[in-house]
Amino acid sequence: MKGTAFAVAATIVMVIDATAIAAGRNVTFVSTDGTSLAGQFYEAFNPPTPGVVLVHMMGRSKDEWSPTAERLQDAGITVLAMDLRGHGSSGGNGAMLAPMVGDVQAAVQWLPARPGVRPDALAVVGASLGANLAAIAAAGVATVRGVALISPSLDYRGVRIDATVMRKIGNRPVWRAASTDDPYALRTVKELATGSGAREQRLSGARAHGTALLGADPELATGLVDWLRRTLIF
């Protein structure tokens, strides 16, 4: 009887632990200028695993990435969904965009330093402003293996994806997505098709922008997860 009770208790503990992992846990780290940043850490089972940093839109937070983060976790990828400065639970001034590049670079350095995360299998995914920041951060960190840009813009209030950024990304894989009803993002996605590396383009008929586009177009969301698996699990 005692053995049965112990087994049941152990099973309950295991279920609780698994649920806690699936929900992600709050973490903090420091930006390149010392600003305190917050994130949600989704640890995949069976390490070592690839890692993905998720960067939100202007005025939003890490919470908007929860469905994507959980799908990636289920796919065997460890995820850090971050709050940019001045957003969510992070400190700092959210009106200053240029320093946010350092926020993403800090996240890109923090994630592969976690036990069980492969430093050779790292990607950054961003939406709207987050897409521009993801591209610039990837350009500056050679260990980033791939970058996914959802509703990017060539110039988001001075945060630019220009020829220099794309040249530094080089032959690393880039996944780009936009709504056909979003003219500037659509133009940007098409202009970023050039380059020596693998460039995958996905256009959606859903009338949405950024992370909302993933929610409005389930096939697009699935395509992103599949691309990250192909790019990082090797």
DASUL-V144014 format. One record per backbone hydrogen bond with DSSP energy under -1.0 kcal/mol. CO is the residue of the C=O (numbers start at 1). NH is the residue of the N-H. E is the energy in kcal/mol with one decimal. If there is no record, write none. Layout:
CO|NH|E / CO|NH|E
//
This chain:
1|5|-2.4 / 2|6|-2.5 / 3|7|-2.1 / 4|8|-2.3 / 5|9|-2.4 / 6|10|-2.6 / 7|11|-2.1 / 8|12|-2.3 / 9|13|-2.3 / 10|14|-2.3 / 11|15|-2.3 / 12|16|-2.6 / 13|17|-2.7 / 14|18|-2.5 / 15|19|-2.4 / 16|20|-2.4 / 17|21|-2.3 / 18|22|-2.4 / 19|23|-1.9 / 21|24|-1.0 / 25|41|-3.1 / 27|39|-2.3 / 29|37|-3.2 / 31|34|-1.8 / 35|31|-3.0 / 36|91|-2.8 / 37|29|-2.1 / 38|83|-2.8 / 39|27|-2.5 / 40|81|-2.6 / 41|25|-1.8 / 42|79|-2.7 / 49|118|-3.2 / 50|78|-2.5 / 51|123|-2.0 / 52|80|-2.5 / 53|125|-3.1 / 54|82|-2.0 / 55|127|-1.6 / 57|60|-1.6 / 61|64|-1.3 / 62|65|-1.9 / 63|66|-1.7 / 65|69|-3.1 / 66|70|-2.4 / 67|71|-1.7 / 68|72|-2.4 / 69|73|-2.4 / 70|74|-2.2 / 71|75|-1.3 / 72|77|-2.3 / 73|76|-1.7 / 78|52|-2.1 / 79|42|-3.0 / 80|54|-2.6 / 81|40|-2.8 / 84|87|-1.8 / 87|90|-2.4 / 91|86|-1.9 / 93|96|-1.0 / 97|100|-1.7 / 98|101|-1.6 / 99|103|-1.0 / 100|104|-2.0 / 101|105|-2.3 / 102|106|-2.2 / 103|107|-1.9 / 104|108|-2.4 / 105|109|-1.4 / 106|110|-2.3 / 107|111|-2.4 / 111|114|-2.0 / 114|117|-1.8 / 116|49|-2.8 / 118|121|-1.3 / 121|51|-2.7 / 122|145|-3.1 / 122|146|-1.1 / 123|53|-2.3 / 124|148|-2.5 / 125|55|-2.8 / 126|150|-2.5 / 127|130|-2.2 / 128|132|-1.5 / 129|133|-2.4 / 130|134|-2.3 / 131|135|-2.3 / 132|136|-2.2 / 133|137|-2.6 / 134|138|-2.5 / 135|139|-2.1 / 136|140|-1.3 / 141|144|-1.7 / 146|124|-1.7 / 147|175|-2.3 / 148|126|-2.4 / 149|177|-2.3 / 150|128|-2.9 / 154|161|-2.0 / 156|159|-2.1 / 159|156|-2.4 / 162|166|-2.1 / 163|167|-2.3 / 164|168|-2.1 / 165|169|-1.9 / 166|170|-1.8 / 169|172|-1.5 / 173|147|-1.9 / 174|200|-2.5 / 175|149|-3.4 / 176|202|-2.7 / 177|151|-3.2 / 178|204|-2.4 / 179|182|-1.6 / 182|186|-2.8 / 183|187|-2.6 / 184|188|-2.4 / 185|189|-2.7 / 186|190|-1.9 / 187|191|-2.4 / 188|192|-2.0 / 190|193|-1.3 / 198|174|-2.7 / 200|176|-3.0 / 202|178|-1.6 / 204|180|-3.0 / 206|208|-1.5 / 209|212|-1.3 / 210|213|-1.5 / 211|215|-1.4 / 212|216|-2.0 / 213|217|-1.4 / 217|221|-1.8 / 218|222|-2.4 / 219|223|-2.2 / 220|224|-2.1 / 221|225|-1.9 / 222|226|-2.6 / 223|227|-2.3 / 224|228|-2.4 / 225|229|-2.2 / 226|230|-2.5 / 227|231|-2.4 / 228|232|-2.5 / 229|233|-2.4 / 232|234|-1.0
//
